[in-house]
Amino acid sequence: TGLFDLEGHKVRGLMAKGDIALGEKVFLMPSNLLLNLGMIRSDPVMGKVYNETNAMHDGLGGLAVYLMRESMNKSSFWRPYICSL
């Protein structure tokens, strides 16, 4: 991980040290560490808001509202990550 040069721009990310075969798993992420609409729909508060608000159904709207809510919740599992962005 780190900063890399990509077409004259510094980018942050991961870089392979060798070839990656087609279909080879590069890394695995547990589903409870992913922010997605499924998580929003299953949240006790946000699920209700999501179901009642069509503007949240595009994906970005729902995720944006969820991120704002979690960034203000001092006991949120996601808060340290969101605040580091």
C-alpha positions as CSV (number, residue, x, y, z in Angstrom):
1,T,0.0,0.0,0.0
2,G,1.1,3.6,-0.5
3,L,1.3,6.4,-3.0
4,F,2.1,5.4,-6.6
5,D,2.7,7.3,-9.8
6,L,-0.1,6.7,-12.4
7,E,0.1,8.6,-15.6
8,G,1.9,11.5,-13.9
9,H,-0.5,11.6,-10.9
10,K,0.2,10.3,-7.4
11,V,-2.5,7.9,-6.4
12,R,-3.1,5.9,-3.1
13,G,-3.8,2.2,-3.3
14,L,-2.4,-1.3,-3.6
15,M,0.1,-2.4,-6.2
16,A,0.9,-6.0,-7.1
17,K,4.5,-7.1,-6.9
18,G,3.9,-9.7,-9.6
19,D,1.3,-11.0,-12.1
20,I,-2.2,-11.8,-11.0
21,A,-3.7,-14.7,-12.7
22,L,-7.2,-14.5,-14.1
23,G,-9.7,-15.5,-11.4
24,E,-7.0,-15.4,-8.6
25,K,-8.3,-14.0,-5.3
26,V,-6.3,-10.9,-4.5
27,F,-7.9,-10.2,-1.1
28,L,-11.1,-11.1,0.8
29,M,-13.3,-8.7,2.6
30,P,-15.8,-9.9,5.3
31,S,-19.3,-8.8,4.3
32,N,-19.8,-7.0,7.7
33,L,-17.0,-4.6,6.7
34,L,-18.8,-3.4,3.5
35,L,-21.0,-0.4,3.3
36,N,-23.8,-1.1,0.9
37,L,-27.5,-0.7,0.4
38,G,-28.2,-4.1,2.0
39,M,-26.6,-2.8,5.2
40,I,-28.7,0.4,5.0
41,R,-31.9,-1.5,4.3
42,S,-31.3,-3.8,7.3
43,D,-30.5,-0.9,9.7
44,P,-33.4,-0.4,12.2
45,V,-33.7,3.4,11.6
46,M,-32.2,3.8,8.2
47,G,-34.2,0.9,6.7
48,K,-37.4,2.6,7.5
49,V,-36.1,5.9,6.0
50,Y,-34.8,4.1,3.0
51,N,-38.2,2.4,2.3
52,E,-40.1,5.7,2.7
53,T,-37.7,7.9,0.6
54,N,-37.5,7.1,-3.2
55,A,-34.5,9.5,-3.6
56,M,-32.4,7.1,-1.5
57,H,-33.0,4.2,-3.9
58,D,-30.3,5.3,-6.4
59,G,-27.6,4.0,-4.1
60,L,-25.6,7.2,-3.7
61,G,-28.4,9.0,-1.9
62,G,-28.9,6.3,0.6
63,L,-25.2,5.8,1.2
64,A,-24.6,9.5,1.6
65,V,-27.3,9.8,4.2
66,Y,-26.0,6.7,6.0
67,L,-22.4,8.1,6.0
68,M,-23.5,11.4,7.4
69,R,-25.5,9.8,10.1
70,E,-22.7,7.4,11.1
71,S,-20.1,10.2,11.1
72,M,-22.1,12.1,13.8
73,N,-22.7,9.0,15.9
74,K,-19.8,8.9,18.4
75,S,-20.4,5.2,19.2
76,S,-20.6,4.2,15.5
77,F,-18.3,1.4,14.4
78,W,-17.9,3.3,11.1
79,R,-17.1,6.7,12.6
80,P,-13.3,6.4,12.9
81,Y,-13.1,5.3,9.3
82,I,-15.5,8.0,8.0
83,C,-13.7,10.7,9.9
84,S,-10.3,9.6,8.4
85,L,-11.6,10.3,4.9
